[in-house]
Amino acid sequence: MSPGIWRQVLSALSGEGHDDADRERLLALGAAELAHARSTGEPVTTQDVQRIAYEEFSLLIDDTQARTALRARRSIRG
C-alpha cells in the first residue's frame, strides 16, 4: 500500500478531517492491508480483516465493510 494511504489511515486514527464513514472505510482498508501482510500464503478472509480491524484499530466492522476493503485493496494493488 502506498505511503499516502498509510498517512490517511493514521489521520483517520487520530480523528482529524474524516467523518465517521470515511474513517471506518480507511481503517478497514488498513486492516485489509495488514491482513495481507500477515498472511502465510492462505487467502485472506473477511474474518481476518474484521479481527485485525478490531485488534489493531478497536473498530468493529461487518462482513460487507471487510469485503469492500478487500476489493479496494485489490484495486489499489492491481
Phi, psi and omega in degrees: 000145183291151178303329179298322178293319179295326175298320178294321178297314179297320177296319178296323178296324181278349178082010184274121169071017180230137172282172186301318182294317179294320179300312180297320180298314181294318180291324176295321177296318176298321178294321178296318178296316178297321179300318178292319181296329183266355182295145179259029180103343176284151176300141178280134181255166175298327179295323177299314181296317179298317181297314181292321177301319180287312184292320185268327187240003183053042183238125174267121176237154180267178182301320182296316178296319180294317179297318178298318179295319178296318178295317180297319179298317179299319182289328177288318184280342178085000000 
